[in-house]
Amino acid sequence: MAQANTKKRTNPIAFVREVRQEGRKVTWTTWKETLVTSIMVFIMVAMAAAFFFLVDLTISSAVKFILALGA
C-alpha cells in the first residue's frame, strides 16, 4: 500500500533539461503564417458579428411588428 502512493521525484536540473528537449520538438510557425492566420481570424470574426447583427435585427423587427399588431 505504501509503495503505491510514492511518486518518483525529478531533479530540477533534469526537469529543465527535459523541458528544453520537448521545446526543441515543437514546430513553430513562420511570421507569414501567423500574419495570414490572424487576418483570417479577424475576417471570420467580422463576418460572424455581421451575421449575428442581422439575425438580431430581423428578430427584433419581427417582435416589434407582432407587438404593434396588438396595440
Long-range contacts (C-beta under 8 A, 24 or more apart in sequence): none
